[in-house]
């Protein structure tokens, strides 16, 4: 199964795409782990996602960074405003 990731607003420009599907594995147990993995692949994106104003939604519900992930989840990173 995969994780479906959305980068909304300017985060899409930083990521180079608005949507990304990646394979789910057990090392991606939380959204914070996913953020760290994305930052390993794209340093600018990692810096952008670490900004305190960035919000995250899991399956269309705003959540905290320590929220657990499951196969098939949709994660959206967004900037308020």
C-alpha positions as a LaTeX table, in Angstrom:
\begin{tabular}{lrrr}
\hline
Residue & $x$ (\AA) & $y$ (\AA) & $z$ (\AA) \\
\hline
Unk1 & 0.00 & 0.00 & 0.00 \\
Unk2 & 0.99 & 3.61 & $-0.31$ \\
Unk3 & 0.75 & 6.93 & 1.45 \\
Unk4 & $-0.83$ & 9.75 & $-0.53$ \\
Unk5 & 0.88 & 13.06 & 0.15 \\
Unk6 & $-0.44$ & 16.49 & $-0.85$ \\
Unk7 & 1.63 & 19.68 & $-0.80$ \\
Unk8 & $-0.72$ & 22.65 & $-0.80$ \\
Unk9 & 0.08 & 26.24 & $-1.74$ \\
Unk10 & 3.73 & 27.22 & $-1.93$ \\
Unk11 & 4.78 & 23.87 & $-0.47$ \\
Unk12 & 3.89 & 22.32 & $-3.83$ \\
Unk13 & 6.42 & 24.58 & $-5.50$ \\
Unk14 & 9.07 & 23.64 & $-2.96$ \\
Unk15 & 8.30 & 19.93 & $-3.32$ \\
Unk16 & 8.25 & 20.16 & $-7.11$ \\
Unk17 & 4.79 & 18.55 & $-7.21$ \\
Unk18 & 1.39 & 18.88 & $-5.60$ \\
Unk19 & 0.87 & 15.16 & $-5.06$ \\
Unk20 & 3.25 & 12.33 & $-4.25$ \\
Unk21 & 2.51 & 8.67 & $-3.59$ \\
Unk22 & 5.16 & 6.75 & $-1.68$ \\
Unk23 & 5.24 & 3.16 & $-0.43$ \\
Unk24 & 4.22 & 2.76 & 3.18 \\
Unk25 & 6.69 & 1.02 & 5.44 \\
Unk26 & 6.96 & 0.61 & 9.20 \\
Unk27 & 9.67 & 3.27 & 9.52 \\
Unk28 & 7.01 & 5.85 & 8.63 \\
Unk29 & 5.03 & 5.31 & 11.80 \\
Unk30 & 4.18 & 8.99 & 12.38 \\
Unk31 & 3.78 & 12.15 & 10.35 \\
Unk32 & 6.97 & 13.48 & 11.95 \\
Unk33 & 8.85 & 10.45 & 10.58 \\
Unk34 & 7.36 & 11.11 & 7.15 \\
Unk35 & 8.44 & 14.76 & 7.35 \\
Unk36 & 11.98 & 13.66 & 8.20 \\
Unk37 & 12.05 & 11.19 & 5.28 \\
Unk38 & 10.83 & 13.83 & 2.84 \\
Unk39 & 13.56 & 16.16 & 4.12 \\
Unk40 & 16.22 & 13.54 & 3.43 \\
Unk41 & 15.18 & 13.45 & $-0.22$ \\
Unk42 & 14.72 & 17.23 & $-0.60$ \\
Unk43 & 16.58 & 19.50 & 1.82 \\
Unk44 & 14.59 & 22.61 & 0.86 \\
Unk45 & 11.33 & 20.77 & 1.43 \\
Unk46 & 12.62 & 19.50 & 4.77 \\
Unk47 & 13.37 & 23.06 & 5.86 \\
Unk48 & 9.97 & 24.29 & 4.67 \\
Unk49 & 8.08 & 21.52 & 6.49 \\
Unk50 & 10.00 & 22.26 & 9.70 \\
Unk51 & 8.66 & 25.83 & 9.81 \\
Unk52 & 6.34 & 26.26 & 12.82 \\
Unk53 & 3.45 & 27.66 & 10.77 \\
Unk54 & 3.14 & 24.51 & 8.62 \\
Unk55 & 0.02 & 22.52 & 9.42 \\
Unk56 & $-0.74$ & 18.91 & 8.59 \\
Unk57 & $-3.97$ & 17.08 & 7.87 \\
Unk58 & $-4.50$ & 13.33 & 7.99 \\
Unk59 & $-7.42$ & 12.09 & 5.94 \\
Unk60 & $-8.79$ & 15.65 & 5.80 \\
Unk61 & $-8.57$ & 16.27 & 9.58 \\
Unk62 & $-6.00$ & 18.62 & 11.11 \\
Unk63 & $-3.72$ & 16.63 & 13.40 \\
Unk64 & $-0.47$ & 16.87 & 15.36 \\
Unk65 & 2.89 & 15.75 & 13.98 \\
Unk66 & 3.01 & 12.72 & 16.27 \\
Unk67 & $-0.15$ & 11.22 & 14.76 \\
Unk68 & 0.27 & 7.60 & 13.63 \\
Unk69 & 0.14 & 6.64 & 9.96 \\
Unk70 & $-1.48$ & 3.64 & 8.32 \\
Unk71 & $-1.42$ & 2.24 & 4.81 \\
Unk72 & $-3.55$ & 4.25 & 2.41 \\
Unk73 & $-3.59$ & 7.44 & 4.50 \\
Unk74 & $-3.72$ & 10.84 & 2.83 \\
Unk75 & $-1.40$ & 13.42 & 4.36 \\
Unk76 & $-1.69$ & 17.08 & 3.38 \\
Unk77 & 0.92 & 19.69 & 4.29 \\
Unk78 & $-0.36$ & 23.27 & 4.20 \\
Unk79 & 0.44 & 26.81 & 5.20 \\
Unk80 & $-2.35$ & 28.83 & 6.80 \\
Unk81 & $-3.23$ & 32.09 & 5.29 \\
\hline
\end{tabular}
